[in-house]
Amino acid sequence: MVRNRRFRLEAGLAVLSALLFVVTVAWPEWIEAIFGVDPDHGDGSLEWLILSVTALCAIGAALRARADWRALHDTAEGGAR
């Protein structure tokens, strides 16, 4: 049961991170538009940081979700694989 909950959380975080990655690629000025501030003064460094962090989070969460998915199915199949 705990693994199932953890899988759902990890899969959700992977999707959310991937979505934020795509939004930042498609619309790099979303931070300025939504929050009304320009923390990197137009040089794009914040956008690159967001891209890097969200890509790493998406990959990491997807890999953890995959591991939990496999563990769930291994225990459901009686450990045979």
N, C-alpha and C positions, 0 to 999 in steps of 0.2 A: 504494500500500500504506500509506503514512504517513497519507494522508488518511482512509482507511478506519479505521485505528486511532484517529485523532483524532476522527472522527465517532462512533465507539462510546464513547469516553471522554466526549465532550460530551453525547451522548444519555443516558448513564448518570448523569452529574452533574445533568442537567436533571431526570431522573426522581427521583433521590435528593433533590434540593432541593425538588421539588414534594411529595414524600412527607413530608418534614420540615415543610413549610408546612402540609399538611393535618393532620398529627399535632398541631402546635402550635395550630391553630384548634380542633380537636376536644377536645384535652386540654391546656390551657395550663399545668397544674401538673406536666407530665411531668419537668421538670428537678428540681423539688423531690422528687418521688417516686423518681426513679432515683438521683440523686446525694446526696440527703439534705441539701441546702443550700438556702437561700433568698437568693440573691445580691441581689435587688432588694427584699427585705423586704416582699413582698406587694403592691407597687404596680403590677406588671404591665409595667414598662418593659423588662425583659429579654425577655419574650414578644413585645412589639411590635418590639424590635430583631431578634429571630430571624425574625419574620414578614417584616420588611422585607428583611433580608439574603437569606433563602431565596427570596423572590419574585424579587428582582433576579437572584440566581444562576440560578434556574430559567429565567427569561426570557432572560438572556444566553447561557446554555449551549444553550438550545433554538434561539436565532437562529444561533449559531455552527454547531450541528449541521446546521441547515437549509442554511446556506451550503455546508458541506462535502458534504452530500447532493447538492445541486444540482451542485456541481463534479464530484463522482464520476460523476453521470449525464451531464453534458456531455462529459466525456472519454470515457466509455463509448460515447456516441453520435457521437463524432468531432467534438464541438464545435458541432454543428448545433442551433440553437434559435432 
